[in-house]
Amino acid sequence: MIHLILNAYWEPLDFELPPESDGRAGPWRRWIDTSLDSPQDIMPWDTAPAVAGATYRAGARSVAVLSASAGAADERHYRVDPQ
């Protein structure tokens, strides 16, 4: 799952994140945040830090991309059976 945040405002803003409690996603992880200095602005998928809380603060005029792993129910739904 991917959550895209676009902040075109000239000040940082807090954005509410979709809930994780439905059992379909693991914790949100910060993959990309253009308001951060390199090399923290783009992280490898496997080392992206978890986001604490139900909101994410996006810097002024920035883009943030958060990712979450699909749960077991979603993986069964999208799995392709080779038979």
PyRosetta script that sets phi, psi and omega in degrees:
from pyrosetta import init, pose_from_sequence

init()
pose = pose_from_sequence("MIHLILNAYWEPLDFELPPESDGRAGPWRRWIDTSLDSPQDIMPWDTAPAVAGATYRAGARSVAVLSASAGAADERHYRVDPQ")
pose.set_psi(1, 142.7)
pose.set_omega(1, 180.0)
pose.set_phi(2, -125.4)
pose.set_psi(2, 138.2)
pose.set_omega(2, 174.3)
pose.set_phi(3, -125.1)
pose.set_psi(3, 119.6)
pose.set_omega(3, -177.0)
pose.set_phi(4, -102.6)
pose.set_psi(4, 130.4)
pose.set_omega(4, 178.3)
pose.set_phi(5, -120.0)
pose.set_psi(5, 126.0)
pose.set_omega(5, 176.9)
pose.set_phi(6, -119.6)
pose.set_psi(6, 116.3)
pose.set_omega(6, 178.4)
pose.set_phi(7, -111.6)
pose.set_psi(7, 102.6)
pose.set_omega(7, 178.9)
pose.set_phi(8, -91.1)
pose.set_psi(8, -3.4)
pose.set_omega(8, -179.3)
pose.set_phi(9, -74.4)
pose.set_psi(9, 156.2)
pose.set_omega(9, -176.9)
pose.set_phi(10, -83.7)
pose.set_psi(10, 3.4)
pose.set_omega(10, 175.3)
pose.set_phi(11, -128.6)
pose.set_psi(11, 157.6)
pose.set_omega(11, 175.6)
pose.set_phi(12, -62.8)
pose.set_psi(12, 146.6)
pose.set_omega(12, 178.0)
pose.set_phi(13, -133.4)
pose.set_psi(13, 148.2)
pose.set_omega(13, 174.4)
pose.set_phi(14, -91.8)
pose.set_psi(14, 130.2)
pose.set_omega(14, 179.4)
pose.set_phi(15, -113.7)
pose.set_psi(15, 133.5)
pose.set_omega(15, 177.4)
pose.set_phi(16, -74.0)
pose.set_psi(16, 135.5)
pose.set_omega(16, -179.1)
pose.set_phi(17, -94.9)
pose.set_psi(17, 148.9)
pose.set_omega(17, 173.6)
pose.set_phi(18, -59.9)
pose.set_psi(18, 142.7)
pose.set_omega(18, -177.3)
pose.set_phi(19, -66.6)
pose.set_psi(19, 149.1)
pose.set_omega(19, 177.1)
pose.set_phi(20, -97.3)
pose.set_psi(20, -10.0)
pose.set_omega(20, -169.2)
pose.set_phi(21, -71.8)
pose.set_psi(21, -5.5)
pose.set_omega(21, -179.3)
pose.set_phi(22, -79.1)
pose.set_psi(22, -0.3)
pose.set_omega(22, 177.2)
pose.set_phi(23, 81.3)
pose.set_psi(23, 1.8)
pose.set_omega(23, -177.7)
pose.set_phi(24, -95.2)
pose.set_psi(24, -12.1)
pose.set_omega(24, -176.0)
pose.set_phi(25, -139.5)
pose.set_psi(25, 148.8)
pose.set_omega(25, 171.2)
pose.set_phi(26, -80.4)
pose.set_psi(26, -169.0)
pose.set_omega(26, 179.9)
pose.set_phi(27, -65.4)
pose.set_psi(27, 148.3)
pose.set_omega(27, 174.8)
pose.set_phi(28, -68.9)
pose.set_psi(28, 140.9)
pose.set_omega(28, 179.3)
pose.set_phi(29, -127.4)
pose.set_psi(29, 139.0)
pose.set_omega(29, -179.4)
pose.set_phi(30, -80.6)
pose.set_psi(30, 107.5)
pose.set_omega(30, 179.3)
pose.set_phi(31, -90.3)
pose.set_psi(31, -48.5)
pose.set_omega(31, -178.2)
pose.set_phi(32, -132.7)
pose.set_psi(32, 135.9)
pose.set_omega(32, 171.7)
pose.set_phi(33, -148.9)
pose.set_psi(33, 105.4)
pose.set_omega(33, -174.1)
pose.set_phi(34, -71.9)
pose.set_psi(34, -7.7)
pose.set_omega(34, 177.3)
pose.set_phi(35, -83.6)
pose.set_psi(35, -9.7)
pose.set_omega(35, -178.6)
pose.set_phi(36, -92.9)
pose.set_psi(36, 154.4)
pose.set_omega(36, 177.0)
pose.set_phi(37, -74.6)
pose.set_psi(37, 151.6)
pose.set_omega(37, 175.6)
pose.set_phi(38, -68.2)
pose.set_psi(38, 140.2)
pose.set_omega(38, 10.0)
pose.set_phi(39, -95.9)
pose.set_psi(39, 12.3)
pose.set_omega(39, -178.8)
pose.set_phi(40, -78.8)
pose.set_psi(40, -12.1)
pose.set_omega(40, -176.2)
pose.set_phi(41, -70.5)
pose.set_psi(41, -32.6)
pose.set_omega(41, 176.0)
pose.set_phi(42, -133.6)
pose.set_psi(42, 120.7)
pose.set_omega(42, -176.3)
pose.set_phi(43, -110.4)
pose.set_psi(43, 150.8)
pose.set_omega(43, 171.8)
pose.set_phi(44, -62.9)
pose.set_psi(44, 146.1)
pose.set_omega(44, -178.8)
pose.set_phi(45, -51.0)
pose.set_psi(45, -45.1)
pose.set_omega(45, -172.5)
pose.set_phi(46, -75.9)
pose.set_psi(46, -11.5)
pose.set_omega(46, 178.9)
pose.set_phi(47, -119.7)
pose.set_psi(47, 9.3)
pose.set_omega(47, 179.9)
pose.set_phi(48, -62.2)
pose.set_psi(48, 130.6)
pose.set_omega(48, -177.3)
pose.set_phi(49, -71.7)
pose.set_psi(49, 144.5)
pose.set_omega(49, 177.7)
pose.set_phi(50, -69.4)
pose.set_psi(50, 147.7)
pose.set_omega(50, 178.0)
pose.set_phi(51, -95.3)
pose.set_psi(51, 125.2)
pose.set_omega(51, 178.7)
pose.set_phi(52, -88.6)
pose.set_psi(52, 136.8)
pose.set_omega(52, 175.3)
pose.set_phi(53, 92.3)
pose.set_psi(53, -177.5)
pose.set_omega(53, -175.1)
pose.set_phi(54, -101.8)
pose.set_psi(54, 4.5)
pose.set_omega(54, 178.2)
pose.set_phi(55, -132.3)
pose.set_psi(55, 160.7)
pose.set_omega(55, 174.9)
pose.set_phi(56, -131.8)
pose.set_psi(56, 129.4)
pose.set_omega(56, 178.3)
pose.set_phi(57, -88.1)
pose.set_psi(57, 115.0)
pose.set_omega(57, 177.3)
pose.set_phi(58, -97.9)
pose.set_psi(58, 131.0)
pose.set_omega(58, -180.0)
pose.set_phi(59, -64.5)
pose.set_psi(59, 166.0)
pose.set_omega(59, 179.2)
pose.set_phi(60, -58.5)
pose.set_psi(60, 134.5)
pose.set_omega(60, 176.9)
pose.set_phi(61, 47.3)
pose.set_psi(61, 57.4)
pose.set_omega(61, -177.0)
pose.set_phi(62, -135.3)
pose.set_psi(62, 168.8)
pose.set_omega(62, 175.8)
pose.set_phi(63, -123.6)
pose.set_psi(63, 136.1)
pose.set_omega(63, 174.6)
pose.set_phi(64, -129.5)
pose.set_psi(64, 138.4)
pose.set_omega(64, 177.2)
pose.set_phi(65, -124.5)
pose.set_psi(65, 120.0)
pose.set_omega(65, 178.1)
pose.set_phi(66, -108.5)
pose.set_psi(66, 148.3)
pose.set_omega(66, 178.3)
pose.set_phi(67, -129.3)
pose.set_psi(67, 155.3)
pose.set_omega(67, 175.8)
pose.set_phi(68, -143.3)
pose.set_psi(68, 142.3)
pose.set_omega(68, 178.6)
pose.set_phi(69, -73.6)
pose.set_psi(69, 142.5)
pose.set_omega(69, 176.3)
pose.set_phi(70, -71.6)
pose.set_psi(70, 145.3)
pose.set_omega(70, 177.1)
pose.set_phi(71, -78.4)
pose.set_psi(71, 175.0)
pose.set_omega(71, -177.4)
pose.set_phi(72, -60.2)
pose.set_psi(72, -38.1)
pose.set_omega(72, -178.7)
pose.set_phi(73, -63.3)
pose.set_psi(73, -42.1)
pose.set_omega(73, 179.1)
pose.set_phi(74, -68.5)
pose.set_psi(74, -38.1)
pose.set_omega(74, 179.9)
pose.set_phi(75, -62.7)
pose.set_psi(75, -39.3)
pose.set_omega(75, 177.5)
pose.set_phi(76, -64.9)
pose.set_psi(76, -38.9)
pose.set_omega(76, -177.5)
pose.set_phi(77, -65.3)
pose.set_psi(77, -36.9)
pose.set_omega(77, -174.9)
pose.set_phi(78, -101.3)
pose.set_psi(78, -1.1)
pose.set_omega(78, -179.0)
pose.set_phi(79, -67.2)
pose.set_psi(79, 137.7)
pose.set_omega(79, 177.9)
pose.set_phi(80, -97.3)
pose.set_psi(80, 124.1)
pose.set_omega(80, 179.5)
pose.set_phi(81, -88.3)
pose.set_psi(81, 121.8)
pose.set_omega(81, -175.0)
pose.set_phi(82, -69.5)
pose.set_psi(82, -8.2)
pose.set_omega(82, -177.5)
pose.set_phi(83, -85.5)
pose.dump_pdb("model.pdb")
